[in-house]
Each structure stands twice: as C-alpha cells, then as structure tokens.
Amino acid sequence: MQWLAFIFSRKYIPFRENKKGEKMKIYYNPKLKEKARYLRNNSTLSEILLWNELKRRKLLGYQFFRQKPIGNYIVDFFSYTLRLVIEVDGESHDESAFEYDQMRQEYLESIGLTVLRFDDLKVKREMRNVLRVIEEWISENYGES
C-alpha cells in the first residue's frame, strides 16, 4: 500500500522525445523541489565551472538542467534529449556516500538513463578533458561531434 501511495504522490515530467524519437516519462518527488532550488543556489565551484560550459546549449547544442529531481534523487546535471545524467563527485565522498551514489546510479540506469561521473578536482583542473569525454559519449551514442 505504501508503494501505491508513493506512486500517486509523485509528479512527473511530461513526455519528451529523445534524439531517437523515443518517448520518456521521468517521475520526481515534488518534495525535492525546494532542496533542488537550494542546491542550485549553493553550488560547489566545480559544479559552477561545469554549468558554465553546459548552459545555454553550449555543448553541441544540447540543453542541460542542473540540480534536477529524478525519482527520489537530485542529479547535478541532466539532459532529456540525451537521457544523460552528469554527476560531479566532491571531496566529501566517503564510503557511505559511495554506497548512496551506487544505489542512486542503479536506479537511474534502471529507468534508462546513462550516468557519467567526474571527480571534483578533474572538473577544476581538466575541464577540456571532461568536456571531451562528454562529447565523445554523445558522438558514440547519437552520432554527432
């Protein structure tokens, strides 16, 4: 019964088509909207640096959202069209954070999303390489470069 209550208490993001013409429906917990707003307003330096490269369709023309609620989680960056989640792992990732990230990644992959992870320091020091990895993933999966 709790599962049913969860399903009916969730809001969903309407259908959107990805590049392959597939429809996707992403549910999210509306209770996370405030937390996502807080996280957007209190981003880490590496999140801000990466966002500056992703916003306004700068990366191959694809639109990304930051601190996006998906299910019961909030992801750092998300593209509907690419079905792609980008996560920046900070310095505070101890073993419990690693386990949480694994559980979250398994959920995201179970609903058909791909998760790319980058270390906080790599984003700060090697932005060109981070962007190259994302562009290569897009090229491999969507045939664009």
Legacy VTK file of the C-alpha trace (Angstrom):
# vtk DataFile Version 3.0
C-alpha trace
ASCII
DATASET POLYDATA
POINTS 145 float
0.000 0.000 0.000
2.888 2.375 0.717
4.136 1.823 -2.837
0.762 2.883 -4.231
0.764 5.994 -2.070
4.249 6.811 -3.367
3.188 6.416 -6.984
0.196 8.718 -6.607
2.118 11.301 -4.589
4.761 11.704 -7.305
4.604 14.255 -10.032
6.000 13.550 -13.425
7.774 15.451 -16.095
5.659 15.133 -19.250
6.695 13.012 -22.194
9.663 14.320 -24.099
11.278 12.748 -27.112
14.959 11.981 -27.234
17.032 12.065 -30.445
15.987 8.522 -31.294
12.309 9.532 -31.185
11.628 7.533 -28.018
9.176 8.963 -25.508
10.288 9.153 -21.918
8.415 9.942 -18.750
10.501 10.861 -15.730
8.866 10.892 -12.313
10.102 13.008 -9.453
9.239 13.575 -5.831
7.729 17.102 -5.560
9.089 17.370 -2.014
12.570 17.687 -3.570
11.834 20.919 -5.457
12.888 23.172 -2.581
16.051 21.182 -1.920
16.949 21.328 -5.620
16.470 25.100 -5.589
18.702 25.328 -2.502
21.392 23.235 -4.216
21.230 25.394 -7.360
21.785 28.478 -5.231
24.628 26.863 -3.238
26.620 25.040 -5.911
30.219 23.927 -5.496
32.935 25.590 -7.545
33.287 22.569 -9.823
29.510 22.486 -10.434
29.563 26.180 -11.338
32.502 25.705 -13.703
30.862 22.766 -15.460
27.487 24.532 -15.595
29.143 27.463 -17.365
30.152 25.017 -20.115
26.761 23.254 -20.332
24.233 26.069 -20.010
22.585 27.806 -22.966
23.113 24.760 -25.201
26.861 25.416 -25.420
27.726 21.718 -25.635
26.852 20.617 -29.173
23.503 22.404 -28.915
22.035 20.140 -26.209
20.000 21.535 -23.337
21.005 20.594 -19.787
19.304 21.270 -16.467
21.114 21.471 -13.151
20.122 20.049 -9.772
17.214 18.182 -11.370
14.934 15.971 -9.263
14.521 12.498 -10.756
12.613 9.928 -8.728
13.677 10.417 -5.113
17.072 11.799 -6.076
18.550 15.083 -7.272
21.159 14.845 -10.020
23.772 17.501 -10.741
23.069 17.855 -14.487
20.509 16.240 -16.777
19.672 16.276 -20.486
16.244 14.951 -21.501
17.227 14.584 -25.135
20.352 12.585 -24.376
18.877 10.729 -21.397
22.158 11.670 -19.731
22.967 12.430 -16.104
26.286 14.061 -15.237
27.492 13.870 -11.654
30.403 15.695 -10.021
31.800 13.727 -7.087
33.178 16.024 -4.403
35.821 15.626 -1.753
33.277 14.558 0.850
32.652 11.176 -0.809
33.365 8.638 1.917
32.210 5.015 1.881
28.595 5.804 2.856
28.385 8.444 0.124
29.820 5.915 -2.340
27.126 3.379 -1.405
24.404 6.022 -1.760
25.783 7.035 -5.167
25.799 3.397 -6.279
22.172 2.938 -5.240
21.185 6.161 -6.996
23.078 5.225 -10.146
21.417 1.789 -10.252
18.001 3.467 -10.036
18.832 5.988 -12.779
20.140 3.269 -15.074
17.053 1.134 -14.377
14.863 3.863 -15.892
17.015 4.089 -19.000
19.392 6.926 -18.130
23.171 6.957 -18.506
25.315 8.383 -15.713
28.714 9.964 -16.340
30.748 10.726 -13.208
33.627 13.148 -12.849
35.850 13.875 -9.891
35.624 17.377 -8.430
39.335 18.035 -8.968
39.239 16.783 -12.548
36.474 19.274 -13.351
38.514 22.099 -11.808
41.854 21.179 -13.364
40.996 19.381 -16.610
37.767 20.917 -17.921
38.717 20.362 -21.580
39.152 16.624 -20.920
35.835 16.442 -19.071
34.057 18.120 -21.975
35.852 15.844 -24.433
34.581 12.756 -22.575
31.009 14.084 -22.690
31.307 14.974 -26.376
32.717 11.505 -27.165
29.813 9.879 -25.324
27.352 11.970 -27.359
29.171 11.117 -30.581
29.185 7.384 -29.801
25.511 7.305 -28.814
23.984 9.941 -31.088
26.424 10.117 -33.980
27.333 13.774 -33.517
30.585 15.547 -32.871
LINES 1 146
145 0 1 2 3 4 5 6 7 8 9 10 11 12 13 14 15 16 17 18 19 20 21 22 23 24 25 26 27 28 29 30 31 32 33 34 35 36 37 38 39 40 41 42 43 44 45 46 47 48 49 50 51 52 53 54 55 56 57 58 59 60 61 62 63 64 65 66 67 68 69 70 71 72 73 74 75 76 77 78 79 80 81 82 83 84 85 86 87 88 89 90 91 92 93 94 95 96 97 98 99 100 101 102 103 104 105 106 107 108 109 110 111 112 113 114 115 116 117 118 119 120 121 122 123 124 125 126 127 128 129 130 131 132 133 134 135 136 137 138 139 140 141 142 143 144
